Amino acid sequence: MLGAIGGGERLDSNVVGDTANLASRIEGLTKVYGVTVLFTEFTFERLLEPAAFEQRELDRVTVKGRAAPVTIYELLDGEPEAAKAQKLDSLDDFSKGLELYRAGEFDAARRVFEDCVASAPDDKTALLYVSRCTEYAATPLPARGRASR
C-alpha cells in the first residue's frame, strides 16, 4: 500500500504491507551474504526469461514477520565483472555444496564450499557456508534443532 503518512507540515509518502516488509528484510540480507542484489522466489517465478539473467540460488530463509521460508537468489549481473566471472566459474560446485548442505552432509558440503572459495576468493557467501558447515558438523543435530536461515 502506498500512501501519505503524517499530517500538518510533516507529510511523507511511504509504502507499507507484507511485500514492502519482505523487500526490506531481503535487502538487509545483502550484508549477511556479502552480495550486491538479492531477490526472492516470487520475483524469480515472474521472470519471463530467467535465462536472460545470470543468477544463483543462495538459501532458504525465514525472515521476521513470516512463518514460511523464502528462497533467495543472487543477481550475478549486479556484481563487478571479475567477481561475477569467478562465481559463474564455481556455480556448479556452489549448487552441489548447497544440495549437500540441505541434506545435512556438512563435512562434504564444507569441502565443496572451500573449493568455491579457492576458485572465487571474493565469494563471501561460499565463505559463509564454510563457516556454517564447520559449526553444524561440530554440533549434534538435537542440540542445534532444524537449521533455518
N, C-alpha and C positions, 0 to 999 in steps of 0.2 A: 504494500500500500504506500503510495506517495502522497504526501500532504504537507501542509504548513503546520509548524509546531511553534507554540509561543503565543504572544499577544502583545498588544500595545506597540511599543517601539522596538521590541525584540522579537523578530519573527524569522524563523529558519525553515527551510524545506528539508525534508528527510524521508527516507524510505524505511519502513518497518515491516515486520512479518517474518514468517518462517524462512522464506527464500533469502531475504536480506541477512537474517541471523546466520544461516548456513554459510552464505558467501563470506561473511565476516570471519567466522570460525576457520574456514578453509584458508582464507588469506593469511590468517595468523599462523597457520601450519607451514607456510613457506620458510619461516625462520627455523622451525624444528627440522625440516628435511633439507634445508640449505639449497632451495631451488628458487627460481625466478617466478614461475607461473604454475599454479595448480588449478585443476578443475575436477568436477565430480562426475560420477557415472551418469547423472541426469543430463549434463551437458554432452557427454560422450554419446549417449543414446540419441541425441538430437542432431548430431553431425550428419550431414547428407553424404559426405565423403570423408570418413575417418582417415583413410589412407593419404589424404591430401596434407595431413599434419603429422609431423614427427612427434610422437608421444610415447610414454611408457606408463604402465600401471605401477603405482608406488606402494599402496597399502589399502587396508580397510580400517577406517577409524570411526570411533563413536565420539561425536562432539557434544558438548554441553547443550542441553535442550532437545536432544534426540535420543531415542531409545535404540534404534536400529543403526548398525554400522553403515558407512557410506564408503564406496570405493573412490579413491582419489588417483588422479593421473598427473604426471608432469608434462607440460608442453615443452618439448625439447627445442622447438623453433624459437623459444624465448631466451635460449642460452647463448653465450658467446660461441662463436664458431668452433674454437678449439675444444671447449667443454662439451659441446654438442657432438662433435666427431668422436670424442672419447666414449661418451655414453652410448652412442649408436653402435660403436665397435663392441661394446660389452653388453649390449641389450639382451642377447640370448642367454648369457650367463646370469645376468640380473634376474631375468624371468625364471630361470631354473632355481636360483637361490630363493626367490620369493615362494616358489612352489614347495621347496624343501622346508622353508621356514613355517609355512602354513600347515605342513604335515607334522610339525613338531620335531623334525630332524635337524636340530640346531647345530650340531657339530658339522654335519655335511653342509648345511646352509652357510655357516660361517666361513668354511673353506672356499666356497663359491664366491661369496661376497668379498673375501680377501683377494681373490683373483680379479674381481671387478675393480677394486681399489688399486691393484697393481697396474692394471691397464688404463684406469681412469682416475688418476690421483685427485682430481678435483671433484669427484663424485661423493659429496657429503652424505647422500642417502645411503649409498653402499657402506660407507664407514659407520653410519648409524646402525645399520643392520648387523655389522660385525660386532658392535658393542652389545646390541640386544641379544644376539645369538650366544655370545660369550656368557652373558648374565643368565639367560634362560637355561643354557646347558648345565650351569652350576647350581641352579635352583630346582629342587624337586617339584614336579607338577602340582601336587596337592597344596604346597605352601604358596605357590605362585598363582594358582587359580587359572582361569581362562585368560589367555593373552589377548587383550583387546586394546588396540592403539588407535 
